[in-house]
Amino acid sequence: MRQDVMTKGSPAAGTLQRFVSLQDWRRQVADLYAAVRALPPEEGFAHWRGVRDRLFREHRQSPLAATRRSQFSGISYYAHDPRLRFEVELAPAHGRETIRVEAGKDGLMTLLPYAITEGLAGPLGKELTLYWIEAYGGGTFLPFGDASNGEETFSGGRYLLDTIKSADLGATPAGRTILDFNFSYYPSCAYSEAWVCPLSPFENRLAVAVRGGERDPLS
């Protein structure tokens, strides 16, 4: 009977360390969003910024390469704007097509449109589609693009919700979904070509600039 032996520096040991660190990253992100949901919005935003900076600077699963972490001075954000926090109703996503996108080693990712917001058309010019990621366990995914992309923010758009990764801003006691664009963040592929990320679909591209959340560093 074959016995696998894990020694320091062996491939098996490397796999163990990688998945243990990934589990820790996921746990810390889940704890972060739980704290954000429990805090007043502006306090939650400050906490979110601080924890994300620490994770990017120190954690093995940081999307930053190790050589960049030593020079990392913090993620750049727009100032908190309470006008970018919305409590929306959701309606069925009639007439939206299922999207399949390349997800690197994971192959094709299927995004099933399941809901359309009700409450964003006035302030942002249109409603957004929420997708369900059809994978084990599944999860809600809300990517979006806006007029700031390529000028002030990442050209591929930003994410607001990704509940598989615990990025979940919660709901009101009345059941309305909270969408706070101060918590918009870049996909990992904005930091390294080692990552493959689904970008914003056409129906989630806004004609207005959403100046909240993560942005390019100021020159």
DRENDO-1510 file (C-alpha; in Angstrom, 1 decimal, always signed):
<recs>
REC; n; res; u; v; w
REC; 1; MET; +0.0; +0.0; +0.0 .
REC; 2; ARG; +1.5; +3.4; -1.1 .
REC; 3; GLN; +1.9; +5.9; +1.6 .
REC; 4; ASP; +2.2; +9.6; +0.7 .
REC; 5; VAL; +4.8; +11.5; +2.8 .
REC; 6; MET; +4.6; +15.3; +3.0 .
REC; 7; THR; +7.9; +16.9; +3.6 .
REC; 8; LYS; +8.8; +20.6; +3.6 .
REC; 9; GLY; +9.3; +21.7; +0.0 .
REC; 10; SER; +7.5; +18.7; -1.5 .
REC; 11; PRO; +4.7; +19.1; -4.0 .
REC; 12; ALA; +2.2; +17.6; -1.6 .
REC; 13; ALA; +3.3; +20.0; +1.2 .
REC; 14; GLY; +3.0; +22.9; -1.3 .
REC; 15; THR; -0.6; +21.9; -2.1 .
REC; 16; LEU; -1.5; +21.6; +1.5 .
REC; 17; GLN; -0.1; +25.1; +2.3 .
REC; 18; ARG; -1.8; +26.6; -0.7 .
REC; 19; PHE; -5.3; +25.3; +0.2 .
REC; 20; VAL; -4.9; +26.1; +3.9 .
REC; 21; SER; -4.0; +29.6; +3.0 .
REC; 22; LEU; -6.9; +29.9; +0.5 .
REC; 23; GLN; -9.3; +28.6; +3.2 .
REC; 24; ASP; -7.9; +31.3; +5.6 .
REC; 25; TRP; -8.3; +34.0; +2.9 .
REC; 26; ARG; -12.0; +33.0; +2.4 .
REC; 27; ARG; -12.6; +32.9; +6.1 .
REC; 28; GLN; -11.1; +36.4; +6.6 .
REC; 29; VAL; -13.2; +37.8; +3.7 .
REC; 30; ALA; -16.3; +36.2; +5.1 .
REC; 31; ASP; -15.6; +37.7; +8.5 .
REC; 32; LEU; -14.9; +41.1; +6.9 .
REC; 33; TYR; -18.3; +41.3; +5.1 .
REC; 34; ALA; -20.1; +40.1; +8.2 .
REC; 35; ALA; -18.5; +43.0; +10.1 .
REC; 36; VAL; -19.4; +45.4; +7.3 .
REC; 37; ARG; -23.1; +44.3; +7.4 .
REC; 38; ALA; -23.1; +44.9; +11.2 .
REC; 39; LEU; -21.6; +48.4; +11.1 .
REC; 40; PRO; -23.0; +51.8; +10.0 .
REC; 41; PRO; -22.2; +52.3; +6.3 .
REC; 42; GLU; -19.4; +54.8; +6.6 .
REC; 43; GLU; -17.7; +52.9; +9.5 .
REC; 44; GLY; -18.1; +49.6; +7.5 .
REC; 45; PHE; -16.4; +51.2; +4.5 .
REC; 46; ALA; -13.4; +52.3; +6.6 .
REC; 47; HIS; -13.2; +48.8; +8.1 .
REC; 48; TRP; -13.4; +47.2; +4.7 .
REC; 49; ARG; -10.6; +49.4; +3.4 .
REC; 50; GLY; -8.3; +48.7; +6.3 .
REC; 51; VAL; -8.8; +44.9; +6.2 .
REC; 52; ARG; -8.4; +44.7; +2.4 .
REC; 53; ASP; -5.2; +46.7; +2.6 .
REC; 54; ARG; -3.8; +44.3; +5.2 .
REC; 55; LEU; -4.8; +41.2; +3.2 .
REC; 56; PHE; -3.3; +42.6; +0.0 .
REC; 57; ARG; -0.1; +43.5; +1.7 .
REC; 58; GLU; +0.4; +40.4; +3.9 .
REC; 59; HIS; -1.6; +37.4; +2.8 .
REC; 60; ARG; -0.3; +34.6; +0.7 .
REC; 61; GLN; -3.4; +34.6; -1.4 .
REC; 62; SER; -3.1; +38.3; -2.3 .
REC; 63; PRO; -3.7; +39.0; -6.0 .
REC; 64; LEU; -0.5; +41.0; -5.8 .
REC; 65; ALA; +2.8; +39.2; -6.7 .
REC; 66; ALA; +5.2; +38.9; -3.8 .
REC; 67; THR; +7.6; +41.4; -5.4 .
REC; 68; ARG; +4.8; +44.0; -5.5 .
REC; 69; ARG; +3.6; +43.6; -1.9 .
REC; 70; SER; +6.7; +45.1; -0.4 .
REC; 71; GLN; +6.0; +48.4; -2.3 .
REC; 72; PHE; +2.2; +48.3; -1.7 .
REC; 73; SER; +1.0; +51.5; -0.1 .
REC; 74; GLY; -2.7; +50.7; -0.1 .
REC; 75; ILE; -5.7; +50.4; -2.5 .
REC; 76; SER; -7.0; +53.7; -3.9 .
REC; 77; TYR; -10.7; +54.5; -3.4 .
REC; 78; TYR; -13.1; +57.3; -4.0 .
REC; 79; ALA; -14.3; +59.1; -0.9 .
REC; 80; HIS; -17.4; +57.5; +0.7 .
REC; 81; ASP; -20.6; +58.8; -0.8 .
REC; 82; PRO; -23.9; +57.9; +1.0 .
REC; 83; ARG; -25.8; +58.7; -2.2 .
REC; 84; LEU; -24.4; +55.5; -3.7 .
REC; 85; ARG; -26.1; +53.2; -1.2 .
REC; 86; PHE; -29.4; +51.7; -2.5 .
REC; 87; GLU; -32.0; +49.3; -1.2 .
REC; 88; VAL; -33.6; +47.7; -4.2 .
REC; 89; GLU; -36.4; +45.3; -5.0 .
REC; 90; LEU; -35.7; +42.4; -7.4 .
REC; 91; ALA; -37.8; +41.3; -10.3 .
REC; 92; PRO; -37.4; +38.1; -12.5 .
REC; 93; ALA; -34.9; +38.5; -15.2 .
REC; 94; HIS; -37.1; +37.9; -18.2 .
REC; 95; GLY; -35.4; +38.1; -21.6 .
REC; 96; ARG; -31.8; +37.9; -20.4 .
REC; 97; GLU; -29.5; +35.3; -21.9 .
REC; 98; THR; -27.3; +32.9; -20.0 .
REC; 99; ILE; -23.7; +33.8; -20.3 .
REC; 100; ARG; -20.7; +31.4; -20.5 .
REC; 101; VAL; -17.3; +33.0; -19.9 .
REC; 102; GLU; -13.8; +31.6; -19.8 .
REC; 103; ALA; -12.6; +31.1; -16.2 .
REC; 104; GLY; -9.0; +29.9; -16.7 .
REC; 105; LYS; -8.3; +26.5; -15.1 .
REC; 106; ASP; -11.9; +26.2; -14.1 .
REC; 107; GLY; -13.0; +26.1; -17.8 .
REC; 108; LEU; -16.2; +27.8; -18.8 .
REC; 109; MET; -18.3; +29.6; -16.1 .
REC; 110; THR; -22.0; +29.7; -16.6 .
REC; 111; LEU; -23.8; +32.9; -15.4 .
REC; 112; LEU; -27.5; +32.5; -15.2 .
REC; 113; PRO; -29.5; +35.8; -15.1 .
REC; 114; TYR; -32.1; +35.4; -12.3 .
REC; 115; ALA; -33.0; +38.9; -11.2 .
REC; 116; ILE; -33.2; +42.6; -12.3 .
REC; 117; THR; -33.0; +45.4; -9.9 .
REC; 118; GLU; -35.8; +47.8; -9.3 .
REC; 119; GLY; -34.6; +51.2; -8.1 .
REC; 120; LEU; -31.4; +52.0; -10.0 .
REC; 121; ALA; -32.8; +53.4; -13.2 .
REC; 122; GLY; -33.5; +56.9; -11.8 .
REC; 123; PRO; -30.1; +57.5; -10.1 .
REC; 124; LEU; -27.9; +55.4; -12.4 .
REC; 125; GLY; -29.7; +55.4; -15.7 .
REC; 126; LYS; -30.7; +51.7; -15.9 .
REC; 127; GLU; -31.3; +48.6; -13.9 .
REC; 128; LEU; -28.7; +45.9; -13.4 .
REC; 129; THR; -28.9; +42.1; -13.8 .
REC; 130; LEU; -27.9; +39.8; -11.0 .
REC; 131; TYR; -26.4; +36.4; -12.1 .
REC; 132; TRP; -26.3; +33.1; -10.4 .
REC; 133; ILE; -23.0; +31.3; -10.9 .
REC; 134; GLU; -23.8; +27.7; -11.8 .
REC; 135; ALA; -21.2; +25.9; -9.9 .
REC; 136; TYR; -21.1; +23.7; -6.8 .
REC; 137; GLY; -23.1; +25.6; -4.2 .
REC; 138; GLY; -23.6; +28.5; -6.6 .
REC; 139; GLY; -23.8; +32.2; -5.7 .
REC; 140; THR; -25.0; +35.6; -6.7 .
REC; 141; PHE; -22.6; +37.6; -8.9 .
REC; 142; LEU; -23.0; +41.3; -9.8 .
REC; 143; PRO; -20.4; +42.8; -12.1 .
REC; 144; PHE; -20.9; +46.2; -13.7 .
REC; 145; GLY; -19.2; +48.6; -16.0 .
REC; 146; ASP; -19.6; +52.4; -16.0 .
REC; 147; ALA; -18.3; +55.6; -17.7 .
REC; 148; SER; -15.3; +55.7; -15.4 .
REC; 149; ASN; -13.8; +52.5; -16.8 .
REC; 150; GLY; -10.5; +53.1; -18.6 .
REC; 151; GLU; -10.3; +56.6; -17.3 .
REC; 152; GLU; -10.5; +56.5; -13.5 .
REC; 153; THR; -11.2; +52.8; -12.9 .
REC; 154; PHE; -10.2; +49.4; -14.3 .
REC; 155; SER; -11.2; +49.1; -18.0 .
REC; 156; GLY; -12.9; +45.8; -17.5 .
REC; 157; GLY; -15.3; +47.0; -14.9 .
REC; 158; ARG; -15.8; +46.2; -11.2 .
REC; 159; TYR; -17.6; +43.8; -8.9 .
REC; 160; LEU; -20.1; +44.6; -6.3 .
REC; 161; LEU; -21.4; +41.2; -5.2 .
REC; 162; ASP; -19.8; +37.7; -5.4 .
REC; 163; THR; -21.4; +35.6; -2.7 .
REC; 164; ILE; -19.3; +32.5; -3.5 .
REC; 165; LYS; -16.4; +34.7; -2.2 .
REC; 166; SER; -18.6; +36.1; +0.6 .
REC; 167; ALA; -18.8; +39.5; -1.0 .
REC; 168; ASP; -22.4; +40.1; +0.2 .
REC; 169; LEU; -23.8; +43.4; +1.5 .
REC; 170; GLY; -27.0; +41.8; +2.9 .
REC; 171; ALA; -30.6; +42.8; +2.8 .
REC; 172; THR; -32.9; +45.1; +4.8 .
REC; 173; PRO; -35.4; +43.8; +7.4 .
REC; 174; ALA; -38.0; +44.2; +4.7 .
REC; 175; GLY; -36.0; +42.0; +2.3 .
REC; 176; ARG; -34.7; +44.6; -0.1 .
REC; 177; THR; -31.2; +43.9; -1.5 .
REC; 178; ILE; -28.5; +46.3; -0.4 .
REC; 179; LEU; -26.3; +47.6; -3.2 .
REC; 180; ASP; -23.7; +50.0; -1.9 .
REC; 181; PHE; -21.4; +51.1; -4.7 .
REC; 182; ASN; -18.9; +52.4; -2.2 .
REC; 183; PHE; -17.9; +48.7; -1.9 .
REC; 184; SER; -17.2; +48.2; -5.6 .
REC; 185; TYR; -13.9; +46.5; -6.2 .
REC; 186; TYR; -11.6; +45.3; -8.9 .
REC; 187; PRO; -11.4; +41.7; -10.1 .
REC; 188; SER; -8.1; +40.0; -9.4 .
REC; 189; CYS; -7.1; +40.2; -13.1 .
REC; 190; ALA; -6.7; +43.9; -12.7 .
REC; 191; TYR; -3.7; +43.2; -10.6 .
REC; 192; SER; -2.1; +40.3; -12.4 .
REC; 193; GLU; -2.3; +38.5; -15.8 .
REC; 194; ALA; -2.1; +35.2; -13.8 .
REC; 195; TRP; -5.8; +35.6; -13.1 .
REC; 196; VAL; -8.7; +35.2; -15.5 .
REC; 197; CYS; -11.9; +37.0; -14.5 .
REC; 198; PRO; -15.3; +37.4; -16.0 .
REC; 199; LEU; -15.9; +41.0; -16.9 .
REC; 200; SER; -19.0; +43.1; -17.0 .
REC; 201; PRO; -21.6; +41.9; -19.6 .
REC; 202; PHE; -23.1; +44.4; -21.9 .
REC; 203; GLU; -26.5; +44.7; -20.1 .
REC; 204; ASN; -24.6; +45.8; -16.9 .
REC; 205; ARG; -22.7; +48.7; -18.4 .
REC; 206; LEU; -23.9; +52.0; -17.1 .
REC; 207; ALA; -23.6; +55.2; -19.2 .
REC; 208; VAL; -22.9; +57.3; -16.1 .
REC; 209; ALA; -19.7; +57.3; -14.0 .
REC; 210; VAL; -20.0; +55.6; -10.7 .
REC; 211; ARG; -17.5; +57.4; -8.5 .
REC; 212; GLY; -17.5; +55.1; -5.5 .
REC; 213; GLY; -15.4; +52.2; -4.4 .
REC; 214; GLU; -12.0; +51.1; -5.8 .
REC; 215; ARG; -10.4; +53.4; -8.3 .
REC; 216; ASP; -7.0; +53.8; -10.1 .
REC; 217; PRO; -4.3; +55.5; -8.0 .
REC; 218; LEU; -4.3; +59.2; -8.3 .
REC; 219; SER; -1.4; +60.6; -10.3 .
</recs>
